Amino acid sequence: MYEQLTSLDQEPLDKGWRWLVPALVAAAAASGAVLFFILGEPIYGGLFVAGFVAMLVAAFVIDRRGTKAVETETVYLPDLSLIGASIGMADAATALTDRLGVLLSVNPAYRAAFGDEAVAATGGQAIERLRDDAWRDGEADSDGWDHGGKSFRVRVRRSGARGDMLLWRFDEADQPDFLTIAAQRVAGATGERLAAAGVLAVLIDGEGRLLAANKLFADRALGHIRPGSEPPRFTDMVATNEDGTLRLLSEGEGARALRGVHVPLDPAADAGAGTLLLFEAQEGAGVATSSNVQVLLEMLPIGLALVDRDGRFLTMNKTFRTAGGIGGGDMPSYPGDLVVKEDKAAVADSVRRSVRGPATSADLPVRLKHQPGEPVALTVAGLRGLGEAAVLLLLKDNSEEAKLKRQIAQATKMQAVGQLAGGVAHDFNNILTAIIGHCDLMLMRHTPGDSDYDDIQQIKSNSNRAAGLTRQLLAFSRQQTLRPQVLQLPDVVSEVSHLLKRLLGETVELVVKHGRDLGSVRADPGQLEQVIVNLAVNARDAMAAKGGGTLTIHTYAVRAEQVADLGSEILPVADYSAISISDTGSGIPPSILGKVFEPFFTTKEVGKGTGLGLSTVYGIVKQSGGYIFADSKVGDGTRFTIYLPVHRVEEDPEARAPKARVPEPENELWGTGTILLVEDEPMVRTVAERALTRHGYTVLTATNGEEALEVIDRGDEIALMISDVVMPLMDGPTMVREARKTRPDIPILFMSGYAEEQLRKSIDIANVAFLPKPFSVQELAEAVRKVLAAK
């Protein structure tokens, strides 16, 4: 996939081979003697020896004149057309991306499965973890990744001559083979339990051939079958009596009568393939209500029920009761009693047609009374030869599956919106950096009292407000810069309690409760206070309709065994410190509860809410490694619960307390030296250049990574390199790695609107500092001074 350009001169012969020369001369002389002996002419033998020696001398002279090897650098040029043709031959979905997951080449199978969607956007955090692991370890695999209703095995390999690309392969998982699984169960432990209950169980295919049988059936019906012979047909092993019962041919005319029932493995598959179960006829009991049938129904993992010719329930298993929301009391009379009013007629009509018509099966979408919001599939199948049972009902409890699908859809949507919000905020930060920087430069030329001074201050103030809005967008997309510290949740609540009392007003009572033995957590205290304030303000607005209420803030410890008892599919089993914020307001309807964390979603009147409060809370909690859940009941209030993992590493107590930032005096921000500024945005590059020049530095500029490397190659003395992270053609980290090959000690200051912690995880470069955008002139000067002082 790469073209390799090399230049190598011929190497001289190894000195160790030169002892062969005398031996070859002796061999030539011997050969000449042989020729003389054969031809009888001494001249021919002499000419042969002389020619051979001349060739040896010529080879020796050429060898001595050989030049030394000239090593040249190998240049690798990516050939994307060749790459595309190569991966296009793969059957599985295959893609080649760069470090960040941006598509470079895909095959038709990938486009059919995911469209033109980038790898990083297809699977959220799971794909991001695979990408990071593969970049760090060279390869990463994952089984059971679900996307678009399908399950994939994902394999990622770091590839390319420089190891700067990732090769992805998505193999769709094989669908389960119902017949194979059923054969294993019939011949295994399930068949043994059926045999213990007196049930003869066999599995047949669509043509009536025997596929598997339990031991009881094998002992009674297959004893005369020779091992290794062709599997018999079911009709060759049983016969039908006059009363419709069955008997085994191996037991003769006086064999005991058996009742048979056919249970389809998959209603959508071949109607003839399934498990045919045989029961011994019992006197005085209906086949459908016999103990054997009930034992069978209770053992099967799907909800099954039998209905008579009048459409009434005869029996049902526990799984059917659970799925249908039937309690421990009497079972309902008719199947229509389980569904909502709108679906009763359809269920009754389907049961009636199955009783009177041919023995077929059909799926019917219905809504159950106890769960009207989740449609389920009710399979109605006609039965024959099972006594009073005329219809078989199959019902599966797929509430958990539907819940997981909703959660995956919600997570995917939040991930997509978060990426959009982060990209918008990043671009907007560049604009704000230019506006704030130019305001600072103009304020250097104006003093308080000038006619323009107040106008400039107003522009800067509004720009800072806009910067706060972009921080909210970055918080939702989990890309803002946090300053995490090890702290205790009760301390954070105590710090913010005084502010909350003023915000909540006289009509809302604040109640604070603290549990015992709370573990330390690692989070940004300022951002955590913002989370509490946002939730408290929302609670105040929710209680305003009732004229007030009570806001309760409760901190408590949650142990790993308690998390396991919760059975949550989202919350990993670990120790957490939790904080719950509950109110007595009007509550949130179920139709809205799943949307409260989406950006720009609000139920407030126009002009009274941006819709970013709860989305900011969600982003801060997730970026801090925590989880947030919302529970609400209309009329009773709402509770938000935040789980933050316990931080186990004990740190210096002095490091836990936030240190006040003391700005340096203006005269201490002046400096000397040459700074290389690399920024692709002209407006940001201009304001940064002017700001650094005003503080005494000599500034060299470059618009991209390639230009910066050319400046470095000129040999100028550079004290510091300031660079943006995301740039076209060559990004900042790649440029720095190349620059440090010739200047390993040059300090780096990265500028970026993304989170510092996220960048440090993806940028494995020593001796670098970060400056978040947007920044002021003074913040830029302080960052430069700090980096240069640390040299």
MIVOMI-398605 format. One line per field, with one value per residue (C-alpha): x, y, z. Coordinates in steps of 0.02 Angstrom, whole numbers, plus 50000, padded with zeros to 5 digits. Layout:
N
c1: X  ...
c2: Y  ...
c3: Z  ...
END
This chain:
791
c1: 50000  50152  50282  50460  50600  50777  50954  51087  51260  51339  51426  51604  51634  51657  51840  51806  51774  51949  52024  51924  52033  52182  52063  51975  52144  52191  52022  52048  52218  52142  52004  52134  52225  52063  52034  52211  52181  52019  52067  52250  52294  52395  52352  52166  52200  52318  52194  52057  52166  52225  52048  51983  52122  52090  51908  51954  52074  51941  51813  51939  51978  51793  51762  51905  51834  51660  51596  51528  51343  51253  51106  50960  50802  50652  50506  50333  50192  50015  49921  49737  49674  49773  49711  49531  49550  49627  49497  49360  49394  49350  49179  49162  49138  49313  49375  49540  49543  49665  49704  49540  49428  49408  49374  49512  49444  49298  49235  49057  49013  49053  48950  48804  48810  48850  48832  48959  48959  49131  49193  49202  49017  48947  48963  48998  49107  49130  49210  49312  49383  49431  49512  49615  49665  49719  49819  49906  49927  49931  49770  49602  49452  49273  49135  48950  48948  48770  48725  48568  48489  48639  48783  48962  49135  49251  49438  49555  49738  49863  49938  50036  50223  50226  50089  49979  49821  49693  49619  49443  49350  49167  49113  48927  48893  48814  48629  48585  48541  48377  48384  48561  48522  48360  48447  48576  48440  48329  48476  48549  48494  48324  48283  48334  48215  48075  48114  48105  47929  47881  47888  47959  48040  48102  48160  48116  48158  48042  48044  48003  48179  48236  48367  48377  48285  48295  48351  48174  48120  48284  48267  48087  48087  48266  48333  48323  48412  48592  48723  48784  48632  48533  48416  48240  48083  47961  47821  47925  47932  47751  47578  47408  47269  47084  47053  47187  47321  47493  47593  47774  47798  47944  47823  47700  47511  47486  47592  47529  47435  47527  47468  47573  47596  47700  47790  47865  48041  48023  47851  47937  48036  47984  47817  47871  48031  48007  47998  47868  47832  47742  47647  47573  47383  47311  47141  47018  47122  47125  47286  47302  47285  47387  47535  47657  47600  47607  47783  47835  47760  47847  48016  48012  48090  47953  47778  47655  47468  47335  47161  47008  46884  46778  46925  46952  47118  47155  47328  47482  47660  47746  47837  47671  47601  47751  47748  47561  47562  47455  47471  47467  47276  47154  47202  47093  46955  46997  47158  47073  47072  47261  47265  47201  47024  47078  47162  47028  46934  47092  47148  46976  46962  47135  47096  46929  47009  47145  47010  46907  47038  47196  47333  47439  47525  47532  47609  47492  47560  47464  47478  47458  47353  47494  47616  47517  47665  47766  47689  47731  47710  47578  47594  47430  47450  47314  47332  47267  47266  47288  47117  47021  47169  47139  47254  47432  47482  47663  47707  47882  47924  48035  48020  48204  48254  48146  48220  48397  48353  48286  48442  48555  48455  48460  48648  48680  48576  48662  48832  48790  48719  48870  48992  48894  48890  49076  49121  49014  49090  49267  49243  49153  49296  49415  49300  49285  49473  49497  49361  49422  49604  49570  49470  49619  49735  49620  49604  49794  49775  49627  49608  49452  49358  49392  49239  49274  49331  49156  49105  49257  49224  49043  49102  49223  49089  48968  49107  49141  48956  48964  49118  49014  48885  49019  49081  48906  48908  49079  49018  48875  48991  49114  49253  49275  49432  49407  49522  49484  49529  49504  49361  49213  49033  48972  49106  49046  48865  48914  49006  48857  48718  48726  48706  48562  48464  48469  48423  48277  48188  48070  47943  48063  48135  48311  48345  48522  48562  48733  48766  48914  49075  49069  49222  49321  49284  49389  49299  49309  49232  49177  49090  49012  48941  48869  48783  48701  48648  48571  48471  48414  48357  48258  48178  48131  48045  47953  47886  47833  47665  47625  47679  47836  47894  48045  48212  48310  48495  48558  48735  48766  48882  48834  48932  48969  48850  48710  48745  48735  48565  48502  48526  48561  48620  48709  48790  48947  48969  49088  49090  49010  48977  48802  48709  48522  48425  48236  48091  47905  47857  47737  47846  47895  47780  47852  47845  47965  48076  48186  48223  48271  48459  48451  48524  48403  48255  48152  47973  47988  47909  47998  48135  48145  48263  48403  48381  48564  48549  48521  48626  48771  48740  48741  48904  48995  48942  48991  49158  49193  49168  48998  48818  48656  48477  48310  48155  47990  47806  47680  47613  47741  47903  48068  48232  48401  48532  48717  48841  49025  49155  49256  49435  49551  49721  49758  49840  49926  49794  49864  49827  49643  49608  49585  49722  49675  49744  49852  49877  50053  50089  50089  50274  50320  50236  50366  50496  50622  50659  50590  50421  50358  50168  50075  49889  49782  49647  49708  49609  49677  49854  49849  49790  49912  50057  50017  49993  50160  50250  50182  50254  50430  50442  50501  50365  50383  50218  50163  49991  50012  50127  50227  50271  50322  50443  50519  50547  50631  50744  50811  50906  50835  50846  50670  50631  50450  50328  50143  50028  49847  49802  49681  49747  49729  49861  49967  49898  49991  50047  50116  50212  50285  50346  50436  50509  50579  50680  50800  50758  50713  50713  50598  50448  50272  50114  49958  49804  49638  49453  49442  49467  49645  49622  49553  49698  49828  49756  49769  49934  50076  50208  50317  50349  50190  50070  49891  49799  49610  49519  49453  49591  49634  49797  49847  49807  49915  50060  50044  50045  50200  50290  50250  50313  50474  50505  50492  50630
c2: 50000  50111  50150  50126  50229  50167  50182  50052  50029  49858  49790  49720  49536  49478  49459  49287  49221  49262  49099  49016  49094  48975  48829  48884  48900  48725  48662  48745  48661  48494  48525  48568  48406  48311  48394  48352  48174  48162  48258  48217  48398  48499  48666  48648  48609  48758  48878  48821  48853  49024  49082  49028  49120  49278  49279  49263  49410  49518  49477  49520  49690  49734  49685  49797  49944  49923  50078  50087  50074  50238  50242  50349  50380  50275  50383  50313  50385  50328  50262  50279  50209  50049  50044  50065  49926  49811  49832  49830  49644  49609  49533  49616  49802  49876  50055  50148  50302  50424  50443  50534  50413  50520  50407  50390  50241  50119  49967  49940  49828  49970  50094  49972  49947  50124  50239  50381  50394  50410  50267  50380  50424  50249  50184  50322  50278  50095  50139  50280  50157  50036  50176  50234  50055  50014  50174  50135  49946  49922  49820  49802  49685  49687  49557  49593  49777  49819  49944  49963  49807  49698  49630  49651  49593  49742  49723  49874  49870  50012  50012  50113  50131  50264  50184  50338  50252  50131  49984  49935  49773  49744  49560  49531  49399  49238  49216  49073  48907  48860  48678  48652  48733  48636  48471  48501  48537  48390  48270  48356  48412  48478  48309  48222  48330  48292  48107  48118  48189  48043  48144  48070  48214  48210  48341  48323  48428  48492  48323  48222  48152  48125  48252  48219  48127  48114  47953  47894  47899  47821  47674  47637  47676  47668  47510  47414  47551  47507  47640  47741  47704  47842  47937  47864  47960  47994  47908  47748  47743  47781  47730  47812  47725  47738  47863  47981  47931  47868  47713  47661  47527  47453  47405  47310  47310  47318  47474  47606  47751  47916  48092  48203  48392  48489  48643  48755  48816  48974  49029  49116  48962  48803  48748  48566  48592  48585  48480  48343  48290  48127  48098  47940  47952  47973  47913  48042  48195  48306  48308  48497  48504  48349  48360  48316  48461  48582  48523  48551  48726  48777  48718  48816  48991  49074  49123  48986  48967  48846  48903  48792  48798  48928  49046  49021  48994  48814  48835  48945  48943  49064  49156  49194  49260  49374  49441  49469  49556  49421  49412  49260  49250  49173  49181  49284  49199  49259  49317  49483  49520  49547  49685  49863  49898  49944  49773  49659  49633  49591  49460  49379  49372  49293  49159  49120  49099  48985  48874  48854  48867  48767  48743  48895  49029  49218  49362  49497  49664  49706  49822  49743  49824  49833  49907  50002  50103  49952  49850  49664  49518  49389  49229  49136  48957  48828  48654  48485  48320  48393  48360  48514  48631  48716  48868  48896  49073  49130  49291  49355  49486  49604  49754  49747  49731  49881  49979  49942  49993  50160  50188  50149  50264  50403  50382  50384  50542  50628  50580  50652  50813  50826  50815  50949  51062  51036  51079  51237  51290  51260  51370  51503  51506  51562  51710  51756  51744  51874  51990  51983  52003  52157  52232  52209  52288  52439  52458  52476  52636  52705  52751  52760  52919  52911  52916  52743  52658  52610  52547  52435  52368  52330  52233  52133  52099  52032  51926  51849  51809  51723  51628  51564  51500  51405  51331  51263  51185  51109  51047  50955  50879  50835  50937  51082  51104  51045  51068  50911  50899  50767  50828  50779  50805  50875  51011  51062  51069  51175  51299  51324  51320  51507  51548  51426  51508  51674  51594  51491  51635  51637  51511  51365  51275  51203  51038  50967  50790  50707  50522  50438  50364  50452  50418  50556  50598  50682  50825  51010  51096  51248  51143  51031  51186  51238  51067  51090  51269  51222  51079  51188  51330  51207  51136  51312  51348  51180  51221  51398  51335  51265  51424  51346  51183  51091  51062  50918  50888  50721  50651  50468  50322  50182  50020  49900  49768  49897  49942  49757  49746  49891  49785  49937  49905  50074  50093  49983  49890  49997  50109  50280  50440  50499  50662  50674  50836  50815  50936  50935  51018  50970  50830  50787  50686  50519  50579  50721  50638  50554  50721  50831  50813  50858  51029  51170  51068  51166  51172  51352  51498  51582  51694  51613  51469  51424  51236  51214  51197  51010  50971  51062  50961  50800  50845  50895  50735  50622  50711  50687  50499  50497  50451  50548  50481  50571  50501  50593  50569  50696  50790  50720  50804  50756  50683  50692  50570  50588  50445  50492  50351  50347  50406  50283  50370  50480  50644  50782  50876  51041  50988  50961  51141  51257  51386  51564  51628  51781  51877  51933  52119  52188  52232  52050  51989  52070  51955  51929  51793  51728  51640  51536  51558  51426  51461  51430  51558  51730  51829  51728  51732  51921  51962  51839  51909  52088  52041  51950  52089  52218  52114  52120  51957  51932  51834  51721  51662  51510  51466  51277  51138  51129  51314  51298  51156  51262  51404  51284  51215  51392  51376  51528  51525  51490  51502  51440  51368  51413  51308  51268  51083  51058  51124  51069  50964  50936  50952  51024  50862  50790  50950  50950  50770  50815  50974  50885  50769  50915  51020  50901  51033  51163  51199  51193  51290  51218  51327  51237  51253  51070  50995  50989  50817  50746  50818  50752  50576  50584  50682  50583  50722  50777  50957  51035  51161  51205  51371  51355  51466  51599  51691  51872  51961  51952  51765  51733  51833  51743  51571  51616  51684  51528  51409  51506  51515  51325  51295
c3: 50000  49995  49862  49928  49846  49889  49817  49861  49779  49760  49915  49897  49921  50099  50142  50211  50036  49968  50029  49889  49752  49770  49781  49621  49530  49586  49526  49357  49339  49380  49252  49120  49158  49134  48965  48913  48966  48867  48709  48705  48657  48786  48704  48745  48926  48941  48860  48980  49134  49070  49030  49199  49294  49189  49239  49424  49410  49324  49459  49595  49515  49496  49677  49738  49642  49719  49805  49978  50009  50005  50121  50076  50169  50127  50074  50093  49990  50029  49879  49931  49766  49795  49975  49919  49790  49921  50057  49925  49902  50085  50119  50290  50317  50315  50336  50347  50458  50532  50717  50756  50660  50502  50353  50223  50126  50145  50050  49986  50134  50255  50155  50150  50339  50400  50250  50247  50436  50514  50622  50776  50757  50734  50910  51035  51185  51139  50972  51051  51179  51041  50942  51092  51141  50964  50952  51117  51105  50916  50909  50995  50978  51038  51025  51031  50976  50923  50788  50685  50759  50713  50815  50754  50803  50785  50756  50746  50696  50692  50518  50393  50371  50506  50609  50587  50524  50592  50495  50552  50515  50564  50554  50575  50707  50649  50686  50803  50722  50805  50753  50818  50985  51002  50960  51095  51223  51177  51185  51339  51511  51453  51376  51538  51640  51517  51530  51720  51699  51585  51424  51264  51167  50987  50864  50679  50527  50392  50302  50456  50486  50664  50721  50908  51047  51236  51319  51361  51179  51120  51241  51191  51005  50939  51021  50856  50754  50714  50759  50609  50501  50415  50533  50521  50483  50623  50527  50523  50714  50763  50708  50732  50829  50788  50929  50864  50989  50941  50981  50957  50822  50918  51061  50949  50941  51127  51152  51271  51191  51175  51148  51035  51026  50901  50971  50833  50868  50766  50702  50556  50504  50415  50488  50489  50588  50776  50932  50931  51111  51153  51316  51385  51388  51564  51615  51679  51630  51476  51379  51383  51573  51613  51731  51593  51484  51631  51674  51494  51489  51649  51584  51421  51427  51324  51378  51324  51353  51288  51237  51207  51062  51152  51162  51351  51437  51487  51562  51552  51618  51736  51596  51511  51675  51700  51522  51526  51696  51777  51965  52076  52080  51957  51774  51658  51558  51382  51294  51256  51443  51437  51306  51295  51236  51059  51032  51107  50944  50845  50974  50983  50793  50775  50907  50824  50651  50724  50803  50645  50508  50467  50596  50554  50657  50645  50743  50808  50876  51035  51186  51356  51491  51618  51490  51357  51296  51234  51090  51099  50979  51021  50918  50890  50825  50791  50873  50818  50911  51086  51156  51210  51173  51005  51008  51070  51122  51131  51221  51257  51388  51287  51402  51450  51267  51221  51367  51308  51131  51194  51297  51150  51036  51166  51193  51006  50985  51131  51059  50888  50960  51076  50931  50838  50991  51022  50842  50846  51012  50950  50796  50898  51023  50885  50847  51030  51053  50916  50985  51166  51111  51005  51148  51263  51134  51117  51306  51312  51211  51311  51492  51600  51556  51369  51259  51187  51347  51408  51235  51225  51400  51350  51196  51302  51434  51303  51227  51397  51413  51244  51303  51448  51323  51227  51390  51418  51244  51279  51448  51365  51236  51376  51296  51417  51520  51699  51849  51949  52133  52267  52375  52484  52424  52592  52581  52408  52466  52617  52506  52392  52525  52561  52377  52362  52503  52411  52244  52309  52394  52542  52475  52459  52610  52590  52682  52680  52739  52743  52758  52841  52774  52606  52499  52415  52234  52100  52013  51975  52128  52029  51897  52031  52116  51947  51936  52106  52068  51899  51974  52121  52007  51899  52057  52115  51949  51958  52132  52085  52018  52191  52277  52350  52426  52494  52409  52485  52453  52519  52508  52547  52510  52391  52409  52268  52335  52338  52157  52112  52197  52091  51934  51826  51648  51646  51818  51836  51999  52106  52259  52234  52329  52281  52292  52264  52236  52254  52254  52289  52126  51989  51918  51740  51625  51563  51383  51424  51555  51424  51338  51485  51457  51272  51228  51190  51256  51382  51443  51500  51411  51266  51332  51504  51469  51350  51367  51413  51602  51616  51462  51547  51706  51604  51518  51679  51768  51623  51597  51784  51762  51848  51808  51827  51834  51839  51926  51927  51958  51900  52050  52174  52119  52039  52101  52014  52079  52036  52064  52068  52083  52244  52219  52306  52290  52439  52391  52486  52590  52528  52348  52388  52434  52285  52275  52237  52073  52100  51938  51902  51894  51718  51722  51764  51605  51492  51418  51281  51156  50992  50989  50843  50829  50726  50698  50544  50592  50532  50661  50807  50736  50716  50891  50971  50870  50920  51102  51114  51021  51145  51287  51215  51118  50939  50848  50696  50622  50521  50453  50464  50521  50360  50366  50548  50508  50369  50494  50615  50477  50446  50610  50702  50892  50956  51142  51133  51007  51024  50915  50887  50906  50761  50594  50412  50324  50481  50656  50804  50890  50726  50693  50869  50852  50690  50764  50916  50806  50777  50931  51072  51210  51133  51250  51178  51222  51140  51112  51097  51134  51184  51356  51420  51499  51338  51239  51360  51343  51153  51143  51218  51214  51359  51413  51342  51418  51369  51353  51331  51208  51216  51309  51344  51307  51489  51501  51347  51421  51588  51504  51401  51552  51653  51518  51492  51679  51691  51560
END
